[in-house]
Amino acid sequence: MVEPGSWEQAAAANPGREKRLEHQWGWRYVGYGQVLATDPVRVDLGILVLELDFPADDPGREGDYVALAIDRIRLSAEPIS
């Protein structure tokens, strides 16, 4: 589960335009990356591309750099198209 709070906050939290995954504790992470697609949202975190099961608030978010709180990452062998 990812919690963007608001898209404005997510973009403001990655001013350095970073791509990385930062472990917080337990299953909790913060992902820093670039939005590749908006419906559904796909974010390039450098080490992996995270696909979220919701659309962005605006298709113009594609290309934005964001930081997102991640509660848990579920891996899948299915390719992202």
C-alpha positions, -999 to +999 in steps of 0.1 A: +000+000+000+013+035-009+001+066+007+008+097-014-010+121+011-014+146-017+004+148-050+018+183-042+033+169-010+047+139-028+064+161-054+077+186-028+093+157-008+117+148-037+133+181-047+166+164-055+149+143-082+162+111-066+155+075-075+159+051-046+141+030-020+148+038+016+139+013+043+123+028+074+113-002+096+096-035+093+077-035+060+078+003+058+097+021+030+099+055+014+102+054-024+118+083-043+114+082-080+099+095-113+063+090-124+064+070-157+026+066-162-005+080-145-033+055-149-024+033-131+006+052-116+040+036-123+070+051-105+107+043-114+125+040-081+158+031-098+160-004-083+125-012-094+094+001-111+065+003-087+029+000-101+002+014-079-035+004-082-049+039-085-046+068-110-028+101-104-049+131-098-037+146-131-023+130-162+002+159-162+020+142-133+039+120-158+076+129-155+072+143-119+097+132-092+079+121-061+084+106-027+059+081-014+054+062+018+051+025+012+036+001+037+044-031+020+059-042-013+044-073-030+065-088-058+051-104-088+067-124-117+042-108-142+059-083-165+047-047-166+034-037-200 
